[in-house]
Amino acid sequence: MIDLARKFHDLHRTGCFVIPNPWDAGSAKLLEQLGFPALATTSSGFAWTQGCADNHVTVEAALAHFRAIASAVAIPVNGDFEGGFAVKPKDVAENFHDAATTGVAGLSIEDSTGNPNDPLFEFSLAVERVQAAREAIDRSGTGVVLTGRSEGFIVGRPDLAETVRRLVAYAKAGADCLYAPGIRTKEQIDAVVRAVAPKPVNLLVGGDFITVGQAKELGVRRISTGGALARSAWGGFLRAAKEIATQGTFVELTKGASWDELEKAFGEAK
């Protein structure tokens, strides 16, 4: 586990790499086969497999999911630990200590409250929560990479200045990597990268607005896809199921991966 954490740290030092987001052991194995150097879990993708909405799984379920994904592959895995499944820094620390021992090489913490009327934790509390996560990881001795996330752009507070202020504070509080999901423009990305340099920035790419090469030119070190791959898979499933339910035809079923392709892939993934 410590070796994987060290490899994950090394990936952040130069260049730009992609960590796509599997939602179960099978999708993780296939992504590893495609040559990605690391993976990241997705809270939404996992929640949908459990038949619930994002941010509605238990901490026990999230920890079990981390173990399942980390044990399925031989490359570093970043765990999407949402808001640490707690509000108080003391409770965040306890949960992060448990998460750091699941086999993941990285963990992230968000500053969103889940309350649409007050969507971000008060600034000082948000910083204390990052500090608590950092201290818990350090106590675990695992060397896990900590990513500090500011969620303003995806919770109705798209304020670039406030996002930058928070990310700079999270970096000072011990976050190894910084992340503002929802930023998309060159100006937004450049502002975040410059503000927290030399620490690396993760960019969320869930659609066709940038390439890996363009992100690299802007100084982005890490790209994740969030729930986008899971949504793509669910999209194919729903199109086929809706066609059967509403038309009584089966055309969409012909567009899936072949039996032989998947059997071969999973045979090689053993």
N, C-alpha and C positions, 0 to 999 in steps of 0.2 A: 504493500500500500504506500509506503514512504517513497519507494522508487517511482511509482506512478505519479505521485504528487510532485516529485522532483522533475519528472519528464514534463508534467503539465506546466510547471513554472518555466522550464526552459523554452517551451513553445511560445510563451508570451514575450520572450526577450527580443526577437527580431522577426521581421516579415509580417505576414498576415495569414491566418489559418481559419478554416471553417470547422465549427463543431455543430453538425446537424443534430436534431433532437428526436431520438427514437421514443416510442411510447411503451414498448415492451421488449422482452429479451430477443424475440425474433427480429424485430426491426433494428435493434442494436447490432445483432450479428451481421445482418446484411449491409448495414452502413460501414461496419468495420471491414468487411470484405471489399468494399469499394475503395478502400485506402485512406479514409479520413483518419487523421492522427489522434483525434479525441472526439468525444461525444458529450452531449448534455441532455439531461432529462427535461421534460416539459410538464409543468404542473397541469396545464389544460389537457394535453394529450393523454396523460395518465388518468386524470379525472374522468374523461369521457369513456375510457375503457371500464371504469367502475360504475358507469351509468349515472354520473352526477356532474354538476357544473364545476368549473374551475374554482379553486379555493374552498372546496367543500369536502375534501378528503381529510382523514384524521392524521395526526402526526405519526401514529403507529403505522398507518398504511403507507405514508410517504417514506418512512425509514425502511420498511420492507421492500418498497419499490426500488430504493437506492441499492439495496443489497442485491436484488434480482438483476438489475442492469449492470452493476459493477462486476458481478460474478459471471456474467454472460460473455464478457469481452476481455481482451488483454491490453486494452488501451485506456488512457485516463478518461474518467467520466466526471462531468460537473453536475452536481445535484441542485435542481431548482427547489430551494427550501422556502419559497414564498416569503412570508414575513417572519419566519422562525417559529410560527405556530404559537406565538405569545406576544404580549405587548410589553410587559415589564422587562428591562434589561436582564435582571436576574433569571427570569424564566427563559428568555431567549438564549442565554448562556448555557443553561442546562440542556436545552434541546439541541443546540449546536454541538455540544460535546458528544451527545449521542449520535448525531448525524455524521460527525467527523470520523467515527469508528465503523462506518458501514462499508468501507471500501472505496468510496468516491475519492477523487483527487481534487475536487473543488466544490464549493458551496456558495450560494448567493443569498443575500438578504435584501428585501424590499422595504421601502418606506411608505407603502400605501396602507391605509387603515381599513379599507373595505366599506367605508361610509361615504356615499356619494356627496353628502353635504359637507364633509370635512375629510377629503380623500387622502391627505398626506399627514403623517405624524408631525407634530410640532418639531421644529428644527433641532432643538437641543436633545429632545428625546430620541429623535431619529439617529443623531450622532452617537448617543449613548448606547443605542442598540447595536450599532456597528462595532463599537468598542467592545461590547460584551461578547459578540460573536468572535472577534479577533482573539480576545483573551481565552475564550473557551477552546478555540482551535489550538492555540499555543499550549494550553494545558494538556491537550490530547496527545501532543507530540507527533502528530501525523503529518504536519507540514502542508495541510490542505490549503489550496488557493482560495482566498476570500474575495468574492465579487460584491461590491456595493452598488445597489440599484436605486435610481430615483425615478419614480413612476409617473411624474407629472404629466407627461405627454400622452399617456394612455388612460389617465383617470380624470381628464377634464381640466387639467391645470398646465397647459402647454406654455409655460413661462421659461424661456431659455436662460435668463439671468438667474432665476431661482434654482433651476436644475443644475447649472454650473456651480452655484454657491454650495449646493448640497453635495455634489460629487467631489468637489475640492475638499470639503470637510470630511467626507467619508474616506478619502485617500489619506488624510492626516490622521484619521482614527484607526487606520490599519488595513483598509481594503487594498488588496493587491491589484485588482482590476476594477474598472468603473464602467457603468452601464446605464444608459438612458433609453429604454425601449420607447419607440415611437418617433425618435428624431429621424429625419429623412433627407433634408436638404444639405447641400454642400456646406452652406454657412453654419448650420446647426452642428453638423459633424465636426467641422474644423474647429468651432468654438470649444466643444467638449474636449477634443483631442489636445488642443493647445493648453487648456486650463489645467488638466491633470497630468500633463507630461512631467517626467518620463514614464509615468505609470501607464499601462496599456488600457485600451478602451475596447469594449465589446459592442458591436453594432447588431441590432436585430434586423434581419431581412426576411420579411414574410411575403414579399411581392417583387415585381419587376421594376425597381427604381434605381438599382445600382448593380455593378458587377464587382467581383472580387478584386479585379485589377484597379478599378476606380476607388474602392474602399481603401486599398493598400496605399494608393497615391495620397489619400487624405490622412494617412497615418493610423488607420484602424489596424489593430493587431489581431482581433478575434471577431468572427461573424457567427451568429447563431440564427436558427430559423424558427425558434419558438414552437408554437403549435401548428405551423404551416404544413409540415409534412404529414402530420396526423390529419389535418383538414383535407389534404389532397386524397389521402386514403379513404377517409369517410365520404368524400365527394363521389369517388368511384362506386363505393358501396351503395350510397343513397340513389345515385342515378340508376343503377341496375335494379335495386329493390323497388323503386318507384315505377320503373317501366313495367316490371312484372305485375305490381299491384294495380296499376291503372290501365295498362294496355294488354296485358296477357302475352307479351312478347319477351324475348330473351336476347336481344341484340347486344346490349351493354355487357353481357357476360362474356362475349367473345373478345372484349378489349382488355381483359385482365392478364396478369402474368400467367404463363403456362404452368401446368402441373410439373412438367419436366424441369423447367427453369428453377422453380422453387425447391423441388426435391433435390436437385443437384446443389443448389446454393446451401441448403441446410445440411446436406450431407457433408459438404466441405467445411461447414462451420462447427462440426463436432469437436 
